[in-house]
Amino acid sequence: MSTTGAQAWIAGLYDVYVTTTIDVAFFQEELKKTPGPVLELMAGTGRLSLPLAEAGARLTCVDVSGPMLARLRTKLVDRGLEADLVEADICRMTLPERSYGLAPLPFQSFGELVAVEAQRTALDRVAAHLRPGGRFICTMHNPAVRRATVDGQLRLLCTFTLPERKRTLLLWSLQRFLPGTSVVWASQFYERYDPEGRLEDKHWLDVRFSLVERGEFQALAEAAGFRVAALYGSYDRSPFHDGTSPFMIWVLERCRVAHAGA
């Protein structure tokens, strides 16, 4: 994560409800294939950063949220690990290193770049920081599958037990499309209850993300100087199928010099 994580309060809850490891083995395997430093984009609190650092990556982590990166920094220190942390919008990042071999963007976060111009600019900035032949792995929702879950209904996504005083966190979400667009407007509600079931506090987060179609993204990527090395439909490296695959996992290789002025 992500552009939605700039609020300080969400950083304190993020690790409670984002615990998936579905992609960790995939990215560790990609790390073995790719020499050179690694640029993790929208790194958040380090769900992927920590296992990459533990696997020996020379890692730079970029995220727009200072509170998210602060939590990542604490985790790195606690584990005796090292990484360079950069608070920046990936559409504007300008780092001294321009020879990264691998740039993962995990957790389908590219969709949080809602405007096409932001998507285009981000791809240009990533290309500018990769060495020729370096790879950008961009994970995205499959619009055909994800669209079916956007129904305008308020749903309880999950219930979590918080470590402090055995409190409970409830996460609710209501998702709908902005009229005439492929942009999803999601209202997320976070409720914390004490052990007796009394509501202690409640937060609301407005999230917007775009379901980018396969052809649209490929055209943007190729315009930024990438070629498609692989497109998977899941983290088991199964081929992508438009109607059934849960994800689009793009493995893009930088194939020419980045745009002038990058």
Beta strands, then each sheet from edge to edge (+ up, - down):
strand 1: 38-41
strand 2: 59-63
strand 3: 84-87
strand 4: 100-105
strand 5: 130-141
strand 6: 155-161
strand 7: 168-177
strand 8: 183-193
strand 9: 199-210
strand 10: 226-232
strand 11: 247-254
sheet 1: 1+ 2+ 3+
sheet 2: 4+ 5+ 11- 10+
sheet 3: 6+ 7- 8+ 9-
end
